[in-house]
Amino acid sequence: MTKVRVLVGTKKGAFIINSDAARKKWDISEVLFGGLPIYHIKGSPVNPDRIYASQTSDWFGQVVHRSNDGGKTWEQASNQFTYEGEVGTHLWYDGTPHPWEFKRIWHFEPSLTDAETVYAGAEDAAMFRSTDGGTTWQEQTGLRGHGGGNYWQPGAGGMGLHTILIDPTNPDRIYGAISAAGAFRTDDGGQTWKPINRGLVSQYVLPDPNAEVGHCVHRIAFHPSRPSTLYMQKHWDVMRSDDAGENWYDIGGNLPTDFGFPIEVHAHEPETIYVVPIKSDSEHYPPEGKLRVYRSKSGGNEWEALTNGLPQENCFVNILRDAMSRDELDPGGIYFGTTGGQVYCSPDGGNNWQTIVRDLPAVTSVEVQTLE
């Protein structure tokens, strides 16, 4: 029987929420890692019971947890993330050189073909890979060493590698996105990387608004059937590329504001995309206090507000970049969590929303597994 498992990371622990394919009744686990910040929790598509969770705090530092039974029990994996070779510097907030320092893992991306291989996106920005289930980690040095890493600079939330997308048709092609450096692509399995930011404009951030690196990308997404078409939620601007990131163009269209954090693509409709606009870069809550998901069925520019079941007054939550996901059912479900502790599900692609849990700690990430 098909089931849905929702993995939720929060500022004070993680939760696992289960439902059958109807997605009407939800069973919520006890809090996992109670009181501890969980930046991201994600399962392997090869072995869904293999789940990784990134716990990070000032007191305990980085702790990687691993489960082999769908989250029933957990063990610690390796927490040794070492920058390889000459560490070098990036730019600090004031524009002066600052040495690279490991702070935390923002994102896990398990391999699409090997249950033992997983990628990890770090702050300060770097990509690490493990081929033994997280027992050891090695930096993919080509990303920091592509030649422009010394010009990367942290955004307000830090300088983290937050998005990793593996092309399902070509495992050597991987996309990465960094705040505030931009988007990058490798075509040789991570040996070498190139910036893919042509068309991005950051007129309020950079001395050169068309710079090759330095853009504050919040999230990128694609549909597995068309991995060369990328969608991006940027620090202002919603963008699209139809050539694997070589060129980007604006698809913000009639959105009330093009500032936000997450962006997601429908499981069965490559041109149907979702964003949650936030008022501005200093006011991280929905315009007019109305929580609205916006959907475009045309790949951008033409957007409709989805509100049925969402609060339409006095709502001042935010939705973070890793806090939106989808299931693979038909009709396709869309999910997101808020900094107010609610997790919402729409089992019909956004037409109707239900709160599957509320009053959790602030939600940092939402990932959905469709289980057979």
C-alpha positions as CSV (number, residue, x, y, z in Angstrom):
1,M,0.0,0.0,0.0
2,T,1.4,3.4,-1.0
3,K,2.3,5.7,2.0
4,V,3.7,9.1,2.5
5,R,6.4,10.0,5.0
6,V,7.0,13.6,5.8
7,L,10.4,14.5,7.3
8,V,10.3,17.8,9.2
9,G,13.4,19.6,10.7
10,T,12.8,22.3,13.2
11,K,14.7,24.7,15.5
12,K,14.1,22.2,18.4
13,G,14.2,18.7,16.9
14,A,12.7,16.7,14.1
15,F,9.4,15.0,13.5
16,I,8.3,12.2,11.2
17,I,4.7,12.3,9.9
18,N,3.0,9.4,8.1
19,S,-0.1,9.0,6.1
20,D,-1.7,6.7,3.6
21,A,-2.2,7.8,0.0
22,A,-5.5,9.6,0.9
23,R,-3.4,12.1,2.9
24,K,-6.3,12.9,5.2
25,K,-5.2,11.3,8.5
26,W,-1.7,11.9,9.8
27,D,0.4,10.1,12.5
28,I,3.1,12.2,14.1
29,S,6.1,10.8,15.8
30,E,7.5,11.9,19.1
31,V,10.1,14.6,18.9
32,L,13.5,13.4,17.7
33,F,16.6,15.1,19.0
34,G,14.4,17.2,21.2
35,G,15.6,20.7,21.9
36,L,18.4,20.6,19.2
37,P,18.3,22.5,15.9
38,I,17.9,20.2,12.9
39,Y,18.8,22.0,9.7
40,H,17.8,19.3,7.3
41,I,16.6,15.7,7.3
42,K,16.3,13.7,4.1
43,G,16.0,10.0,3.0
44,S,17.7,8.1,0.2
45,P,15.6,7.4,-2.9
46,V,17.4,4.1,-3.3
47,N,16.8,2.9,0.3
48,P,14.1,5.1,1.8
49,D,14.8,3.8,5.3
50,R,18.2,5.3,5.1
51,I,17.7,8.8,6.5
52,Y,20.3,11.6,7.3
53,A,19.7,14.4,9.7
54,S,22.0,17.4,10.3
55,Q,22.0,18.7,13.9
56,T,24.0,21.8,14.4
57,S,24.3,24.2,17.4
58,D,26.8,26.5,19.0
59,W,27.2,24.2,22.0
60,F,27.5,20.7,20.3
61,G,28.7,21.8,16.9
62,Q,27.9,19.6,13.9
63,V,26.4,16.2,14.5
64,V,25.3,14.0,11.6
65,H,22.7,11.4,12.5
66,R,21.8,8.4,10.4
67,S,18.9,6.0,10.5
68,N,18.6,2.6,8.7
69,D,15.1,1.8,9.7
70,G,13.0,4.8,8.6
71,G,13.7,6.9,11.7
72,K,12.9,4.4,14.4
73,T,16.5,4.3,15.7
74,W,19.5,6.5,15.0
75,E,23.3,6.4,15.2
76,Q,25.9,9.1,14.8
77,A,27.8,9.2,11.5
78,S,31.1,11.0,11.0
79,N,31.3,14.8,11.8
80,Q,34.7,15.3,10.2
81,F,34.3,17.8,7.4
82,T,37.8,19.1,6.4
83,Y,38.5,21.6,3.7
84,E,41.2,20.1,1.4
85,G,44.5,21.8,0.5
86,E,45.1,25.5,0.7
87,V,42.0,26.7,2.6
88,G,42.2,30.3,1.3
89,T,39.8,33.2,1.9
90,H,36.4,34.5,0.8
91,L,35.0,38.0,1.3
92,W,33.6,38.9,4.7
93,Y,30.5,41.1,5.2
94,D,32.7,44.2,5.1
95,G,34.4,43.1,1.9
96,T,37.7,42.1,3.5
97,P,39.3,38.7,3.0
98,H,38.2,36.1,5.6
99,P,39.5,32.5,6.0
100,W,37.2,29.6,5.2
101,E,35.7,28.1,8.4
102,F,33.4,25.1,8.6
103,K,30.3,25.9,10.6
104,R,27.5,23.4,9.7
105,I,25.8,21.2,7.1
106,W,22.8,22.9,5.5
107,H,21.7,20.2,3.2
108,F,22.0,16.5,2.4
109,E,21.4,15.1,-1.1
110,P,21.5,11.3,-1.3
111,S,22.6,9.7,-4.5
112,L,19.8,8.6,-6.9
113,T,21.5,5.3,-7.6
114,D,23.7,4.3,-4.6
115,A,22.4,4.1,-1.1
116,E,25.9,4.6,0.4
117,T,26.6,7.8,-1.5
118,V,25.4,11.1,-0.2
119,Y,26.4,14.8,-0.8
120,A,26.4,17.4,1.9
121,G,26.3,21.2,1.4
122,A,28.3,23.1,4.0
123,E,28.6,26.6,5.5
124,D,31.2,28.1,4.7
125,A,30.2,27.0,1.3
126,A,31.6,23.7,0.1
127,M,30.4,20.4,-1.1
128,F,31.3,17.1,0.6
129,R,30.7,13.6,-0.5
130,S,30.5,10.3,1.3
131,T,30.6,7.0,-0.5
132,D,30.2,4.9,2.7
133,G,27.0,6.1,4.2
134,G,28.4,9.1,6.0
135,T,31.3,7.2,7.7
136,T,33.8,9.5,6.0
137,W,33.5,12.7,4.0
138,Q,35.7,14.2,1.3
139,E,35.4,17.7,-0.1
140,Q,34.7,18.2,-3.8
141,T,37.4,20.7,-4.1
142,G,36.6,21.8,-7.7
143,L,33.7,23.9,-6.4
144,R,35.7,26.2,-4.1
145,G,38.6,26.1,-6.5
146,H,37.0,27.1,-9.7
147,G,38.7,30.4,-9.6
148,G,36.1,32.7,-8.1
149,G,35.7,31.4,-4.6
150,N,37.7,34.2,-3.1
151,Y,34.9,36.6,-4.2
152,W,32.1,34.7,-2.5
153,Q,30.5,36.6,0.4
154,P,27.9,35.6,3.0
155,G,24.3,36.7,2.9
156,A,22.3,37.6,6.0
157,G,21.9,34.0,6.9
158,G,25.5,33.0,6.2
159,M,27.4,31.5,3.2
160,G,25.9,28.1,2.8
161,L,25.6,25.6,0.0
162,H,21.9,25.0,0.3
163,T,20.8,23.4,-3.0
164,I,22.2,20.2,-4.6
165,L,20.4,18.8,-7.6
166,I,21.6,15.6,-9.3
167,D,20.5,15.2,-13.0
168,P,18.7,11.8,-13.1
169,T,19.6,11.4,-16.8
170,N,23.3,12.2,-16.3
171,P,24.7,11.4,-12.8
172,D,27.9,13.4,-13.6
173,R,25.8,16.6,-13.9
174,I,25.1,18.2,-10.6
175,Y,23.8,21.7,-9.8
176,G,24.6,23.6,-6.6
177,A,23.5,27.0,-5.3
178,I,25.1,29.2,-2.6
179,S,24.0,32.2,-0.7
180,A,25.4,34.6,-1.6
181,A,27.6,33.3,-4.4
182,G,25.2,32.1,-7.1
183,A,24.5,28.9,-9.0
184,F,27.1,26.4,-10.2
185,R,27.2,23.2,-12.3
186,T,29.6,20.3,-12.8
187,D,29.5,18.0,-15.8
188,D,32.2,15.6,-14.6
189,G,30.9,14.3,-11.3
190,G,32.2,17.2,-9.2
191,Q,35.8,17.3,-10.5
192,T,35.3,20.8,-12.0
193,W,32.6,23.4,-11.6
194,K,31.5,26.5,-13.5
195,P,29.3,29.5,-12.4
196,I,26.0,29.5,-14.3
197,N,24.7,33.0,-13.4
198,R,24.3,34.8,-16.8
199,G,21.1,36.8,-16.8
200,L,21.0,37.3,-13.0
201,V,20.9,40.9,-11.9
202,S,21.7,42.0,-8.3
203,Q,21.5,45.7,-8.6
204,Y,21.0,46.3,-4.8
205,V,23.7,44.0,-3.7
206,L,26.7,44.0,-6.0
207,P,29.0,46.8,-7.3
208,D,28.7,45.0,-10.7
209,P,25.0,43.9,-11.0
210,N,26.0,41.5,-13.7
211,A,28.9,39.9,-11.9
212,E,29.8,36.2,-12.6
213,V,29.5,35.4,-8.9
214,G,28.1,37.1,-5.9
215,H,24.4,36.6,-6.5
216,C,22.2,35.6,-3.6
217,V,20.3,32.5,-4.9
218,H,17.8,31.2,-2.4
219,R,16.7,28.0,-4.1
220,I,16.7,26.2,-7.5
221,A,14.5,23.3,-8.6
222,F,13.8,21.1,-11.7
223,H,11.5,18.4,-12.9
224,P,13.2,15.0,-13.3
225,S,11.9,14.6,-16.9
226,R,13.4,18.0,-18.0
227,P,16.5,18.5,-15.9
228,S,17.9,21.2,-18.2
229,T,15.0,23.5,-17.3
230,L,15.8,25.1,-14.0
231,Y,13.6,27.4,-11.8
232,M,15.2,29.8,-9.3
233,Q,13.9,31.8,-6.4
234,K,16.5,34.5,-5.9
235,H,16.9,37.3,-3.4
236,W,14.4,39.3,-5.4
237,D,13.5,37.8,-8.8
238,V,12.0,34.5,-9.8
239,M,14.0,33.1,-12.8
240,R,14.1,30.3,-15.3
241,S,16.7,28.7,-17.5
242,D,16.1,26.4,-20.4
243,D,19.7,25.5,-21.1
244,A,21.0,24.0,-17.9
245,G,21.7,27.4,-16.3
246,E,23.7,28.9,-19.2
247,N,21.2,31.8,-19.5
248,W,18.4,32.9,-17.1
249,Y,15.4,35.1,-17.6
250,D,12.8,36.6,-15.3
251,I,9.4,34.9,-14.9
252,G,8.1,36.9,-11.9
253,G,5.2,38.2,-14.0
254,N,2.1,39.1,-11.9
255,L,3.5,38.0,-8.5
256,P,2.7,40.5,-5.7
257,T,6.4,40.4,-4.8
258,D,9.2,38.3,-6.3
259,F,11.1,38.0,-3.0
260,G,10.9,34.6,-1.2
261,F,12.8,31.5,-0.3
262,P,11.4,28.1,-1.6
263,I,10.5,27.1,-5.1
264,E,9.1,23.7,-6.1
265,V,7.9,21.8,-9.3
266,H,4.8,19.6,-9.5
267,A,5.6,15.9,-9.6
268,H,3.8,15.2,-12.9
269,E,3.6,18.6,-14.6
270,P,7.1,20.1,-15.5
271,E,5.6,23.5,-16.2
272,T,3.7,23.8,-12.9
273,I,5.7,25.6,-10.3
274,Y,5.1,27.0,-6.8
275,V,6.5,29.9,-4.8
276,V,5.5,31.6,-1.6
277,P,6.1,35.4,-1.9
278,I,7.4,37.3,1.2
279,K,6.9,41.0,1.5
280,S,10.6,42.0,1.3
281,D,14.1,41.2,2.3
282,S,13.6,43.0,5.6
283,E,10.0,41.9,6.3
284,H,10.0,38.2,6.1
285,Y,6.2,37.5,6.1
286,P,3.4,37.3,3.6
287,P,2.1,40.6,2.0
288,E,-1.0,41.9,3.8
289,G,-0.7,39.1,6.4
290,K,-2.2,36.6,3.9
291,L,-0.5,33.3,3.5
292,R,-0.7,32.6,-0.2
293,V,1.1,30.0,-2.3
294,Y,1.4,31.1,-5.9
295,R,1.2,28.5,-8.7
296,S,2.1,28.9,-12.4
297,K,1.0,26.2,-14.8
298,S,2.8,27.9,-17.7
299,G,6.4,27.7,-16.3
300,G,6.2,31.3,-15.0
301,N,5.0,34.8,-15.7
302,E,1.3,33.9,-15.2
303,W,0.6,33.2,-11.5
304,E,-2.5,32.4,-9.5
305,A,-2.9,32.7,-5.7
306,L,-3.8,29.5,-3.8
307,T,-5.5,30.3,-0.5
308,N,-8.2,27.7,0.2
309,G,-7.3,26.4,3.7
310,L,-4.5,28.9,4.4
311,P,-4.8,31.8,6.9
312,Q,-5.9,35.0,5.1
313,E,-5.4,37.5,8.0
314,N,-2.9,38.2,10.7
315,C,-0.3,35.7,9.3
316,F,3.3,36.8,9.8
317,V,5.3,33.6,9.3
318,N,8.1,32.8,6.9
319,I,8.8,29.7,4.8
320,L,12.5,28.8,4.6
321,R,14.3,27.6,1.5
322,D,14.3,23.9,2.4
323,A,10.8,23.9,3.8
324,M,8.8,23.1,0.7
325,S,8.5,19.7,-1.0
326,R,6.2,17.4,-3.0
327,D,5.1,13.8,-3.1
328,E,4.9,11.5,-6.2
329,L,1.3,10.5,-6.0
330,D,-1.4,11.2,-8.5
331,P,-2.9,13.8,-7.9
332,G,0.4,15.3,-6.7
333,G,0.7,16.7,-3.2
334,I,2.6,19.9,-2.2
335,Y,3.8,20.5,1.3
336,F,5.4,23.3,3.2
337,G,6.3,24.3,6.8
338,T,6.4,27.7,8.4
339,T,8.5,29.5,11.1
340,G,5.2,29.5,13.1
341,G,5.4,25.7,13.4
342,Q,2.6,24.7,11.0
343,V,3.1,22.1,8.3
344,Y,0.6,22.3,5.4
345,C,-0.4,19.7,2.8
346,S,-2.3,20.1,-0.4
347,P,-3.2,16.7,-1.8
348,D,-4.5,18.1,-5.0
349,G,-1.7,20.2,-6.3
350,G,-2.5,23.4,-4.4
351,N,-6.2,23.8,-4.8
352,N,-7.0,22.9,-1.2
353,W,-4.8,23.0,1.9
354,Q,-4.9,21.3,5.2
355,T,-2.8,21.8,8.3
356,I,-1.3,18.4,9.1
357,V,0.4,19.6,12.3
358,R,0.7,23.0,14.0
359,D,2.5,24.5,17.0
360,L,5.8,22.8,16.2
361,P,9.0,24.8,16.7
362,A,10.0,26.9,13.7
363,V,10.2,24.6,10.7
364,T,13.6,24.6,8.9
365,S,13.0,21.8,6.3
366,V,10.3,19.6,4.9
367,E,11.1,16.5,2.7
368,V,8.5,14.0,1.5
369,Q,9.0,10.3,0.7
370,T,6.5,8.4,-1.3
371,L,6.7,4.8,-0.2
372,E,5.4,1.7,-1.9
